[in-house]
Each structure stands twice: as C-alpha cells, then as structure tokens.
Amino acid sequence: MPVNFYISRRLYQHADSPPLSKEVLDEEGYVVSLMQLFNVYRNKLIVTADDLSYGPFLDKQLAQVDSANKVVRGGSNHYETVHRMFELNRVDFLLGYPVEVMRYAKANQDKYECYLIADSPRFTLGHVMCNKTQVSRQVLERINQILLSNYGTKEFLLAHINYLPVQEHRSIQEVIERYIDQLDSN
C-alpha cells in the first residue's frame, strides 16, 4: 500500500515572463512536450540535477531536449541547488514537485507559473522499501493494515495537503479518493 501520494512534477516558469505560446500548449493548456517547448523557445534554459531520474516519462522528454537548453547542476541537495538557480533567474524553467516549490519558494510562490506536461503522470505513489524476508513481509502486512485504516481519515488527507500549494489541494484529494474507491471495488 502507498504510504503517501505525491503530485508529480510540473513545469514552472517565472510569472513575469510572457505566458507560453499556444504553439507549445495543447487544447487543455498543457505543454505538448519539452522538445516542442524548446523548439519554439530555442534560447531558453531549463535546470536539471545531475544523476537524478525525473521518472521514465520526463527522463525521456529531457533526453530529447538539446543540451544547449539544459543547465545541469550537481550538489548534495539537488532540490535546493536547482531551485536556487531558478529563483535567481539564471534559468527560465524548472521541473519541480509542487511540494518542493512551496518549500523553497515560501512566500514567493506567486512569482511562478505552473504548467502540466501533456501525458505526464499526474501523481507518484510512495512506498516503504525493505528486503525480501519473512520478517519484512510481516512488517509490511502490519504497515498495510495501518495504512488501510487511515486512508479515509481527515488526518491522512491533511498530512498530504498541508505541504502543497492551495491550488493543488483538490488534485491530491481526488487522487486519494480514487485510490480508496479502487481498493473498495476490489
């Protein structure tokens, strides 16, 4: 069972930048692809962290972006490193989890515009990791029982939405409710 539900990464740009062109957006207002974005905005930069997977979908998208459009940052705290580059306006775009952006932007969240990328996963499930032993299986069974008894509680929902921008609260609530409905129907 998932321990937590994350809203997946979004594409952020500075709010004082012109809105993205319709050439790069689909009918729902989602970015068609990162490749399309940088085909139109050839002189713009996106910051990424080295040695970090953005997940299969975004890794594939990033691989199609010309290296001239990427600023790759290293460091022990890659979230802070890439966000700082973005916040200092050294790059034009950031792929970030809303929870990260909220953490690092603090009161400055209105300085950013957020876009979904078409066909990208909308959420990520977090799980407990352990080795495959009988003791681990027993521990996981107990964790799963506890999770199941907490999924529908207000406290479980609040644990997720308290760390997200207000505009994302409804999205995560819907994801959790859908997941619970799927469990109930099985």
MDTraj code that builds the backbone (N, CA, C; nanometers):
import mdtraj as md
import numpy as np

residues = "MET PRO VAL ASN PHE TYR ILE SER ARG ARG LEU TYR GLN HIS ALA ASP SER PRO PRO LEU SER LYS GLU VAL LEU ASP GLU GLU GLY TYR VAL VAL SER LEU MET GLN LEU PHE ASN VAL TYR ARG ASN LYS LEU ILE VAL THR ALA ASP ASP LEU SER TYR GLY PRO PHE LEU ASP LYS GLN LEU ALA GLN VAL ASP SER ALA ASN LYS VAL VAL ARG GLY GLY SER ASN HIS TYR GLU THR VAL HIS ARG MET PHE GLU LEU ASN ARG VAL ASP PHE LEU LEU GLY TYR PRO VAL GLU VAL MET ARG TYR ALA LYS ALA ASN GLN ASP LYS TYR GLU CYS TYR LEU ILE ALA ASP SER PRO ARG PHE THR LEU GLY HIS VAL MET CYS ASN LYS THR GLN VAL SER ARG GLN VAL LEU GLU ARG ILE ASN GLN ILE LEU LEU SER ASN TYR GLY THR LYS GLU PHE LEU LEU ALA HIS ILE ASN TYR LEU PRO VAL GLN GLU HIS ARG SER ILE GLN GLU VAL ILE GLU ARG TYR ILE ASP GLN LEU ASP SER ASN".split()
xyz = np.array([
    [0.0840, -0.1182, 0.0000],
    [0.0000, 0.0000, 0.0000],
    [0.0889, 0.1252, 0.0000],
    [0.0447, 0.2290, -0.0695],
    [0.1217, 0.3534, -0.0670],
    [0.1209, 0.4177, 0.0714],
    [0.2360, 0.4698, 0.1094],
    [0.2489, 0.5452, 0.2333],
    [0.2041, 0.6887, 0.2086],
    [0.2362, 0.7372, 0.0881],
    [0.1974, 0.8733, 0.0550],
    [0.1722, 0.8869, -0.0945],
    [0.1032, 0.9942, -0.1281],
    [0.0658, 1.0262, -0.2644],
    [0.1263, 1.1626, -0.2955],
    [0.2083, 1.1674, -0.4003],
    [0.2724, 1.2927, -0.4394],
    [0.2097, 1.3441, -0.5683],
    [0.1875, 1.4738, -0.5740],
    [0.1557, 1.5360, -0.7021],
    [0.2871, 1.5354, -0.7802],
    [0.2833, 1.4883, -0.9043],
    [0.4056, 1.4762, -0.9842],
    [0.4619, 1.6120, -1.0226],
    [0.5795, 1.6050, -1.0818],
    [0.6484, 1.7277, -1.1209],
    [0.5673, 1.8081, -1.2207],
    [0.5838, 1.9374, -1.2109],
    [0.5233, 2.0336, -1.3014],
    [0.6363, 2.1165, -1.3631],
    [0.6044, 2.1826, -1.4719],
    [0.6990, 2.2746, -1.5339],
    [0.6673, 2.4143, -1.4812],
    [0.7673, 2.4794, -1.4236],
    [0.7499, 2.6139, -1.3698],
    [0.8269, 2.7133, -1.4553],
    [0.7681, 2.8313, -1.4681],
    [0.8359, 2.9440, -1.5319],
    [0.8090, 3.0660, -1.4461],
    [0.8875, 3.1687, -1.4632],
    [0.8716, 3.2914, -1.3857],
    [0.7440, 3.3636, -1.4298],
    [0.6675, 3.4108, -1.3331],
    [0.5394, 3.4761, -1.3613],
    [0.5566, 3.6048, -1.4413],
    [0.6732, 3.6677, -1.4294],
    [0.6932, 3.7913, -1.5054],
    [0.7372, 3.7646, -1.6493],
    [0.7509, 3.6377, -1.6867],
    [0.7783, 3.6012, -1.8261],
    [0.6461, 3.6018, -1.9023],
    [0.6516, 3.6263, -2.0313],
    [0.5273, 3.6180, -2.1086],
    [0.4687, 3.4768, -2.0983],
    [0.3364, 3.4646, -2.0986],
    [0.2765, 3.3307, -2.0955],
    [0.3272, 3.2480, -2.2133],
    [0.3274, 3.1175, -2.1960],
    [0.3738, 3.0306, -2.3042],
    [0.2844, 3.0454, -2.4270],
    [0.3470, 3.0382, -2.5410],
    [0.2784, 3.0485, -2.6698],
    [0.1836, 2.9306, -2.6907],
    [0.0751, 2.9567, -2.7619],
    [-0.0194, 2.8498, -2.7956],
    [0.0472, 2.7406, -2.8793],
    [0.1596, 2.7733, -2.9431],
    [0.2339, 2.6746, -3.0223],
    [0.2829, 2.5577, -2.9378],
    [0.3032, 2.5808, -2.8081],
    [0.3590, 2.4761, -2.7227],
    [0.2544, 2.4152, -2.6297],
    [0.1296, 2.4639, -2.6381],
    [0.0243, 2.4157, -2.5491],
    [-0.0813, 2.3384, -2.6266],
    [-0.1378, 2.2369, -2.5634],
    [-0.2489, 2.1659, -2.6250],
    [-0.3798, 2.2362, -2.5889],
    [-0.4918, 2.1785, -2.6288],
    [-0.6220, 2.2427, -2.6057],
    [-0.6580, 2.2549, -2.4578],
    [-0.5945, 2.1744, -2.3716],
    [-0.6193, 2.1832, -2.2277],
    [-0.5242, 2.2802, -2.1572],
    [-0.4307, 2.3366, -2.2325],
    [-0.3344, 2.4288, -2.1737],
    [-0.2113, 2.3599, -2.1182],
    [-0.1936, 2.2310, -2.1511],
    [-0.0759, 2.1554, -2.1076],
    [0.0353, 2.1727, -2.2101],
    [0.1588, 2.1713, -2.1637],
    [0.2735, 2.1765, -2.2539],
    [0.2744, 2.0464, -2.3343],
    [0.2779, 2.0584, -2.4675],
    [0.2716, 1.9416, -2.5555],
    [0.3869, 1.8460, -2.5256],
    [0.5082, 1.8998, -2.5194],
    [0.6275, 1.8214, -2.4862],
    [0.7411, 1.9182, -2.4584],
    [0.8415, 1.8705, -2.3880],
    [0.9588, 1.9554, -2.3639],
    [1.0325, 1.9831, -2.4942],
    [1.0355, 1.8865, -2.5834],
    [1.1014, 1.9072, -2.7118],
    [1.0320, 2.0203, -2.7892],
    [0.8993, 2.0184, -2.7925],
    [0.8239, 2.1245, -2.8600],
    [0.8497, 2.2596, -2.7931],
    [0.8532, 2.2598, -2.6605],
    [0.8794, 2.3826, -2.5861],
    [1.0103, 2.4467, -2.6313],
    [1.1161, 2.3652, -2.6392],
    [1.2475, 2.4210, -2.6737],
    [1.2689, 2.4358, -2.8244],
    [1.1839, 2.3748, -2.9046],
    [1.1860, 2.4053, -3.0480],
    [1.1339, 2.5465, -3.0717],
    [1.0389, 2.5895, -2.9907],
    [0.9833, 2.7245, -3.0025],
    [1.0692, 2.8248, -2.9257],
    [1.1111, 2.7866, -2.8055],
    [1.1915, 2.8760, -2.7206],
    [1.3378, 2.8299, -2.7223],
    [1.4015, 2.8489, -2.8348],
    [1.5367, 2.7973, -2.8581],
    [1.6443, 2.8567, -2.7666],
    [1.6217, 2.9764, -2.7166],
    [1.7217, 3.0425, -2.6318],
    [1.6913, 3.0333, -2.4833],
    [1.5945, 2.9528, -2.4454],
    [1.5569, 2.9387, -2.3048],
    [1.6298, 2.8205, -2.2425],
    [1.6388, 2.8239, -2.1098],
    [1.7115, 2.7205, -2.0358],
    [1.6223, 2.6547, -1.9301],
    [1.6467, 2.5266, -1.9111],
    [1.5834, 2.4516, -1.8031],
    [1.6951, 2.3963, -1.7148],
    [1.6742, 2.3993, -1.5852],
    [1.7729, 2.3460, -1.4918],
    [1.7331, 2.2045, -1.4532],
    [1.8329, 2.1156, -1.4492],
    [1.8117, 1.9787, -1.4027],
    [1.9255, 1.9416, -1.3088],
    [1.8996, 1.8405, -1.2285],
    [2.0027, 1.7903, -1.1374],
    [2.0733, 1.6720, -1.2031],
    [2.2053, 1.6682, -1.1880],
    [2.2779, 1.5550, -1.2443],
    [2.2498, 1.4297, -1.1609],
    [2.2628, 1.3153, -1.2218],
    [2.2468, 1.1863, -1.1540],
    [2.1128, 1.1726, -1.0825],
    [2.0091, 1.2356, -1.1348],
    [1.8761, 1.2257, -1.0759],
    [1.7781, 1.1855, -1.1847],
    [1.6986, 1.0846, -1.1573],
    [1.5934, 1.0477, -1.2506],
    [1.4698, 1.1315, -1.2217],
    [1.4096, 1.1818, -1.3259],
    [1.2844, 1.2547, -1.3149],
    [1.1667, 1.1615, -1.3451],
    [1.1943, 1.0331, -1.3476],
    [1.0937, 0.9333, -1.3809],
    [1.1022, 0.9012, -1.5285],
    [1.0546, 0.7828, -1.5679],
    [1.0686, 0.7394, -1.7078],
    [1.0125, 0.8391, -1.8096],
    [0.8955, 0.8936, -1.7833],
    [0.8338, 0.9849, -1.8794],
    [0.9187, 1.1109, -1.8989],
    [0.9515, 1.1800, -1.7894],
    [1.0272, 1.3054, -1.8011],
    [1.1721, 1.2818, -1.8419],
    [1.2324, 1.1702, -1.7997],
    [1.3684, 1.1396, -1.8454],
    [1.3724, 1.1282, -1.9977],
    [1.2712, 1.0638, -2.0535],
    [1.2640, 1.0501, -2.1999],
    [1.2448, 1.1877, -2.2643],
    [1.1590, 1.2698, -2.2061],
    [1.1372, 1.4049, -2.2582],
    [1.2668, 1.4872, -2.2515],
    [1.3342, 1.4816, -2.1373],
    [1.4582, 1.5585, -2.1200],
    [1.5672, 1.5122, -2.2163],
    [1.5707, 1.3831, -2.2462],
    [1.6718, 1.3299, -2.3390],
    [1.6549, 1.3893, -2.4792],
    [1.5343, 1.4336, -2.5125],
    [1.5075, 1.4911, -2.6447],
    [1.5378, 1.6409, -2.6518],
    [1.5677, 1.7015, -2.5368],
    [1.5983, 1.8447, -2.5331],
    [1.7469, 1.8640, -2.5607],
    [1.7774, 1.9562, -2.6486],
    [1.9160, 1.9856, -2.6828],
    [1.9937, 2.0271, -2.5580],
    [2.1169, 1.9823, -2.5479],
    [2.1990, 2.0148, -2.4302],
    [2.2214, 2.1654, -2.4154],
    [2.2104, 2.2402, -2.5241],
    [2.2260, 2.3856, -2.5173],
    [2.1133, 2.4506, -2.4364],
    [2.0027, 2.3799, -2.4189],
    [1.8891, 2.4320, -2.3430],
    [1.8873, 2.3831, -2.1988],
    [1.9874, 2.3034, -2.1604],
    [1.9887, 2.2458, -2.0257],
    [2.1062, 2.2984, -1.9448],
    [2.0768, 2.3309, -1.8205],
    [2.1806, 2.3633, -1.7235],
    [2.1731, 2.2514, -1.6204],
    [2.2783, 2.1713, -1.6133],
    [2.2805, 2.0558, -1.5241],
    [2.3600, 2.0918, -1.3996],
    [2.2971, 2.0763, -1.2848],
    [2.3601, 2.1131, -1.1574],
    [2.3848, 1.9906, -1.0721],
    [2.4993, 1.9904, -1.0060],
    [2.5329, 1.8861, -0.9105],
    [2.5137, 1.9381, -0.7698],
    [2.5548, 1.8588, -0.6757],
    [2.5450, 1.9011, -0.5361],
    [2.4730, 1.7982, -0.4525],
    [2.4939, 1.8062, -0.3243],
    [2.4353, 1.7066, -0.2346],
    [2.2865, 1.7290, -0.2132],
    [2.2390, 1.8515, -0.2269],
    [2.0967, 1.8781, -0.2127],
    [2.0459, 1.9305, -0.3467],
    [2.0152, 1.8364, -0.4368],
    [1.9805, 1.8758, -0.5728],
    [1.8537, 1.9597, -0.5786],
    [1.7560, 1.9368, -0.4890],
    [1.6334, 2.0167, -0.4916],
    [1.6655, 2.1635, -0.4645],
    [1.7458, 2.1882, -0.3627],
    [1.7808, 2.3261, -0.3291],
    [1.8669, 2.3886, -0.4387],
    [1.9596, 2.3116, -0.4921],
    [2.0505, 2.3626, -0.5945],
    [1.9756, 2.4083, -0.7189],
    [1.8860, 2.3228, -0.7700],
    [1.8154, 2.3611, -0.8928],
    [1.7149, 2.4726, -0.8655],
    [1.6513, 2.4684, -0.7500],
    [1.5553, 2.5743, -0.7197],
    [1.6253, 2.7098, -0.7064],
    [1.7418, 2.7102, -0.6466],
    [1.8156, 2.8363, -0.6314],
    [1.8513, 2.8950, -0.7680],
    [1.8937, 2.8111, -0.8599],
    [1.9234, 2.8596, -0.9969],
    [1.7988, 2.9234, -1.0584],
    [1.6860, 2.8587, -1.0389],
    [1.5601, 2.9088, -1.0934],
    [1.5191, 3.0389, -1.0246],
    [1.5250, 3.0388, -0.8937],
    [1.4842, 3.1567, -0.8172],
    [1.5695, 3.2790, -0.8507],
    [1.6959, 3.2569, -0.8789],
    [1.7855, 3.3677, -0.9127],
    [1.7744, 3.4098, -1.0593],
    [1.6776, 3.3517, -1.1314],
    [1.6531, 3.3849, -1.2730],
    [1.7705, 3.3513, -1.3635],
    [1.8485, 3.2529, -1.3263],
    [1.9603, 3.2104, -1.4121],
    [1.9135, 3.1116, -1.5178],
    [1.7938, 3.0579, -1.4980],
    [1.7310, 2.9685, -1.5952],
    [1.5847, 3.0097, -1.6081],
    [1.5218, 2.9627, -1.7137],
    [1.3839, 3.0020, -1.7428],
    [1.2807, 2.9027, -1.6902],
    [1.3206, 2.7756, -1.6808],
    [1.2250, 2.6714, -1.6441],
    [1.2818, 2.5784, -1.5382],
    [1.1911, 2.5214, -1.4624],
    [1.2240, 2.4247, -1.3580],
    [1.1206, 2.3135, -1.3624],
    [1.1655, 2.1894, -1.3538],
    [1.0748, 2.0761, -1.3346],
    [1.0766, 2.0452, -1.1861],
    [0.9675, 2.0724, -1.1179],
    [0.9671, 2.0529, -0.9733],
    [0.8372, 1.9961, -0.9223],
    [0.8487, 1.9275, -0.8109],
    [0.7285, 1.8845, -0.7397],
    [0.6680, 2.0085, -0.6746],
    [0.5362, 2.0225, -0.6763],
    [0.4744, 2.1374, -0.6091],
    [0.5172, 2.1505, -0.4630],
    [0.5355, 2.0383, -0.3954],
    [0.5769, 2.0437, -0.2554],
    [0.7173, 2.1040, -0.2407],
    [0.8064, 2.0740, -0.3351],
    [0.9414, 2.1329, -0.3337],
    [0.9345, 2.2828, -0.3576],
    [0.8582, 2.3199, -0.4594],
    [0.8489, 2.4611, -0.4953],
    [0.7920, 2.5397, -0.3773],
    [0.6904, 2.4825, -0.3128],
    [0.6328, 2.5507, -0.1965],
    [0.7363, 2.5646, -0.0858],
    [0.8150, 2.4609, -0.0656],
    [0.9167, 2.4638, 0.0407],
    [1.0222, 2.5705, 0.0146],
    [1.0721, 2.5755, -0.1068],
    [1.1812, 2.6672, -0.1366],
    [1.1334, 2.8072, -0.1729],
    [1.0141, 2.8174, -0.2300],
    [0.9643, 2.9490, -0.2684],
    [0.9043, 3.0228, -0.1507],
    [0.8560, 2.9485, -0.0533],
    [0.7909, 3.0060, 0.0651],
    [0.6853, 3.1078, 0.0235],
    [0.7017, 3.2319, 0.0565],
    [0.6009, 3.3345, 0.0272],
    [0.6075, 3.3831, -0.1174],
    [0.7032, 3.3348, -0.1953],
    [0.7219, 3.3854, -0.3312],
    [0.6573, 3.2995, -0.4388],
    [0.5644, 3.2122, -0.4014],
    [0.5054, 3.1216, -0.4994],
    [0.4329, 3.1939, -0.6120],
    [0.3812, 3.3114, -0.5847],
    [0.3112, 3.3847, -0.6889],
    [0.4078, 3.4371, -0.7955],
    [0.5366, 3.4176, -0.7765],
    [0.6363, 3.4573, -0.8756],
    [0.6489, 3.3547, -0.9877],
    [0.5763, 3.2429, -0.9780],
    [0.5907, 3.1336, -1.0737],
    [0.4578, 3.0971, -1.1385],
    [0.4667, 3.0555, -1.2632],
    [0.3537, 2.9972, -1.3345],
    [0.3812, 2.8475, -1.3457],
    [0.2781, 2.7706, -1.3349],
    [0.2913, 2.6251, -1.3323],
    [0.2159, 2.5648, -1.4507],
    [0.2792, 2.4695, -1.5180],
    [0.2177, 2.4010, -1.6313],
    [0.2311, 2.2506, -1.6145],
    [0.1271, 2.1805, -1.6535],
    [0.1353, 2.0350, -1.6648],
    [0.1929, 2.0020, -1.8011],
    [0.2569, 1.8877, -1.8106],
    [0.3077, 1.8406, -1.9391],
    [0.2125, 1.7316, -1.9865],
    [0.1642, 1.7445, -2.1083],
    [0.0669, 1.6503, -2.1626],
    [0.1169, 1.5066, -2.1475],
    [0.0276, 1.4199, -2.1074],
    [0.0522, 1.2757, -2.0934],
    [0.1478, 1.2384, -1.9805],
    [0.1915, 1.3366, -1.9024],
    [0.2812, 1.3035, -1.7911],
    [0.2003, 1.2422, -1.6771],
    [0.2624, 1.1566, -1.5973],
    [0.1912, 1.1026, -1.4803],
    [0.1493, 1.2170, -1.3890],
    [0.0289, 1.2110, -1.3365],
    [-0.0234, 1.3191, -1.2526],
    [0.0150, 1.3044, -1.1062],
    [0.0490, 1.1827, -1.0645],
    [0.0892, 1.1610, -0.9257],
    [0.1846, 1.0435, -0.9175],
    [0.2548, 1.0367, -0.8062],
    [0.3508, 0.9308, -0.7775],
    [0.3149, 0.8724, -0.6418],
    [0.3226, 0.7430, -0.6316],
    [0.2957, 0.6759, -0.5043],
    [0.4274, 0.6484, -0.4326],
    [0.4315, 0.6743, -0.3021],
    [0.5484, 0.6437, -0.2199],
    [0.5228, 0.5169, -0.1401],
    [0.6201, 0.4287, -0.1368],
    [0.6067, 0.3015, -0.0661],
    [0.7219, 0.2804, 0.0325],
    [0.6985, 0.1942, 0.1287],
    [0.8048, 0.1523, 0.2208],
    [0.8924, 0.0529, 0.1459],
    [1.0226, 0.0704, 0.1570],
    [1.1161, -0.0217, 0.0928],
    [1.1821, -0.1083, 0.1992],
    [1.1967, -0.2356, 0.1676],
    [1.2699, -0.3253, 0.2572],
    [1.3135, -0.4488, 0.1790],
    [1.3929, -0.5306, 0.2425],
    [1.4407, -0.6507, 0.1747],
    [1.3330, -0.7591, 0.1787],
    [1.3533, -0.8652, 0.1005],
    [1.2537, -0.9719, 0.0901],
    [1.2846, -1.0827, 0.1899],
    [1.2370, -1.0639, 0.3108],
    [1.2497, -1.1668, 0.4138],
    [1.1124, -1.1881, 0.4758],
    [1.0988, -1.2967, 0.5499],
    [0.9723, -1.3244, 0.6171],
    [0.9384, -1.2132, 0.7167],
    [1.0380, -1.1669, 0.7909],
    [1.0148, -1.0599, 0.8884],
    [0.9674, -0.9324, 0.8163],
    [1.0303, -0.9007, 0.7047],
    [0.9908, -0.7822, 0.6280],
    [0.8470, -0.7954, 0.5785],
    [0.8106, -0.9133, 0.5308],
    [0.6734, -0.9342, 0.4846],
    [0.5733, -0.9121, 0.5981],
    [0.6077, -0.9585, 0.7162],
    [0.5193, -0.9403, 0.8315],
    [0.5078, -0.7919, 0.8682],
    [0.6194, -0.7221, 0.8632],
    [0.6189, -0.5790, 0.8918],
    [0.5330, -0.5055, 0.7883],
    [0.5508, -0.5407, 0.6599],
    [0.4723, -0.4758, 0.5549],
    [0.3228, -0.5052, 0.5694],
    [0.2890, -0.6272, 0.6070],
    [0.1477, -0.6598, 0.6288],
    [0.0889, -0.5710, 0.7380],
    [0.1625, -0.5512, 0.8444],
    [0.1153, -0.4656, 0.9544],
    [0.1053, -0.3193, 0.9093],
    [0.2055, -0.2720, 0.8366],
    [0.2024, -0.1349, 0.7838],
    [0.0810, -0.1172, 0.6929],
    [0.0558, -0.2154, 0.6055],
    [-0.0582, -0.2075, 0.5148],
    [-0.1906, -0.2020, 0.5905],
    [-0.2032, -0.2781, 0.6978],
    [-0.3247, -0.2740, 0.7800],
    [-0.3447, -0.1342, 0.8385],
    [-0.2385, -0.0781, 0.8897],
    [-0.2466, 0.0561, 0.9491],
    [-0.2818, 0.1592, 0.8424],
    [-0.2171, 0.1486, 0.7256],
    [-0.2466, 0.2425, 0.6174],
    [-0.3932, 0.2336, 0.5753],
    [-0.4415, 0.1126, 0.5560],
    [-0.5808, 0.0947, 0.5154],
    [-0.6777, 0.1570, 0.6147],
    [-0.6461, 0.1473, 0.7417],
    [-0.7354, 0.2047, 0.8429],
    [-0.7250, 0.3568, 0.8493],
    [-0.6204, 0.4140, 0.7866],
    [-0.6011, 0.5594, 0.7918],
    [-0.6328, 0.6317, 0.6613],
    [-0.6424, 0.5598, 0.5503],
    [-0.6613, 0.6245, 0.4211],
    [-0.7793, 0.7209, 0.4168],
    [-0.8902, 0.6862, 0.4741],
    [-1.0081, 0.7717, 0.4653],
    [-1.0184, 0.8784, 0.5721],
    [-0.9176, 0.8907, 0.6566],
    [-0.9272, 0.9859, 0.7675],
    [-0.8866, 1.1271, 0.7259],
    [-0.9398, 1.2216, 0.7979],
    [-0.9058, 1.3623, 0.7746],
    [-0.7565, 1.3854, 0.7978],
    [-0.7005, 1.3199, 0.8981],
    [-0.5590, 1.3376, 0.9311],
    [-0.4689, 1.2921, 0.8163],
    [-0.5060, 1.1811, 0.7507],
    [-0.4268, 1.1311, 0.6386],
    [-0.4282, 1.2326, 0.5245],
    [-0.5462, 1.2850, 0.4949],
    [-0.5578, 1.3852, 0.3892],
    [-0.4781, 1.5110, 0.4251],
    [-0.4928, 1.5583, 0.5482],
    [-0.4215, 1.6788, 0.5906],
    [-0.2699, 1.6603, 0.5848],
    [-0.2236, 1.5401, 0.6137],
    [-0.0794, 1.5139, 0.6059],
    [-0.0274, 1.5355, 0.4647],
    [-0.1141, 1.5212, 0.3660],
    [-0.0739, 1.5424, 0.2275],
    [-0.0939, 1.6857, 0.1816],
    [-0.2055, 1.7452, 0.2139],
    [-0.2330, 1.8785, 0.1597],
    [-0.1639, 1.9908, 0.2352],
    [-0.1234, 1.9674, 0.3582],
    [-0.0574, 2.0732, 0.4352],
    [0.0727, 2.1196, 0.3717],
    [0.1309, 2.0389, 0.2880],
    [0.2612, 2.0716, 0.2293],
    [0.2522, 2.1034, 0.0812],
    [0.1312, 2.1282, 0.0354],
    [0.1112, 2.1608, -0.1056],
    [0.0535, 2.3007, -0.1202],
    [0.0798, 2.3638, -0.2337],
    [0.0136, 2.4908, -0.2612],
    [-0.1384, 2.4695, -0.2612],
    [-0.2132, 2.5680, -0.2190],
    [-0.3590, 2.5571, -0.2071],
    [-0.4233, 2.5092, -0.3370],
    [-0.3729, 2.5572, -0.4504],
    [-0.4337, 2.5193, -0.5784],
    [-0.4176, 2.3707, -0.6102],
    [-0.3331, 2.2996, -0.5376],
    [-0.3135, 2.1559, -0.5595],
    [-0.3927, 2.0697, -0.4612],
    [-0.4569, 2.1303, -0.3613],
    [-0.5277, 2.0524, -0.2586],
    [-0.6345, 1.9623, -0.3184],
    [-0.7160, 2.0148, -0.4056],
    [-0.8241, 1.9353, -0.4640],
    [-0.7680, 1.8195, -0.5466],
    [-0.6596, 1.8426, -0.6187],
    [-0.5998, 1.7364, -0.7018],
    [-0.5572, 1.6176, -0.6187],
    [-0.4855, 1.6417, -0.5095],
    [-0.4370, 1.5303, -0.4285],
    [-0.5530, 1.4626, -0.3572],
    [-0.6522, 1.5386, -0.3169],
    [-0.7688, 1.4788, -0.2525],
    [-0.8397, 1.3838, -0.3503],
    [-0.8531, 1.4253, -0.4752],
    [-0.9159, 1.3405, -0.5765],
    [-0.8356, 1.2135, -0.6009],
    [-0.7036, 1.2253, -0.6042],
    [-0.6169, 1.1089, -0.6247],
    [-0.6357, 1.0089, -0.5113],
    [-0.6345, 1.0567, -0.3880],
    [-0.6502, 0.9684, -0.2721],
    [-0.7884, 0.9042, -0.2732],
    [-0.8914, 0.9824, -0.3016],
    [-1.0276, 0.9282, -0.3054],
    [-1.0420, 0.8221, -0.4145],
    [-0.9852, 0.8466, -0.5329],
    [-0.9899, 0.7470, -0.6411],
    [-0.9205, 0.6178, -0.6001],
    [-0.8058, 0.6320, -0.5340],
    [-0.7316, 0.5139, -0.4904],
    [-0.8140, 0.4334, -0.3900],
    [-0.8758, 0.5016, -0.2948],
    [-0.9588, 0.4335, -0.1938],
    [-1.0773, 0.3657, -0.2625],
    [-1.1398, 0.4342, -0.3597],
    [-1.2521, 0.3746, -0.4338],
    [-1.2104, 0.2482, -0.5068],
    [-1.0896, 0.2492, -0.5653],
    [-1.0390, 0.1293, -0.6338],
    [-1.0175, 0.0152, -0.5350],
    [-0.9680, 0.0461, -0.4157],
    [-0.9498, -0.0572, -0.3139],
    [-1.0836, -0.1161, -0.2719],
    [-1.1828, -0.0285, -0.2544],
    [-1.3150, -0.0726, -0.2116],
    [-1.3834, -0.1601, -0.3164],
    [-1.3556, -0.1329, -0.4459],
    [-1.4201, -0.2097, -0.5513],
    [-1.3523, -0.3445, -0.5767],
    [-1.2336, -0.3643, -0.5212],
    [-1.1616, -0.4923, -0.5407],
    [-1.1981, -0.5937, -0.4367],
])
top = md.Topology()
chain = top.add_chain()
for i, resn in enumerate(residues, 1):
    res = top.add_residue(resn, chain, resSeq=i)
    for name in ("N", "CA", "C"):
        top.add_atom(name, md.element.get_by_symbol(name[0]), res)
traj = md.Trajectory(xyz[None], top)
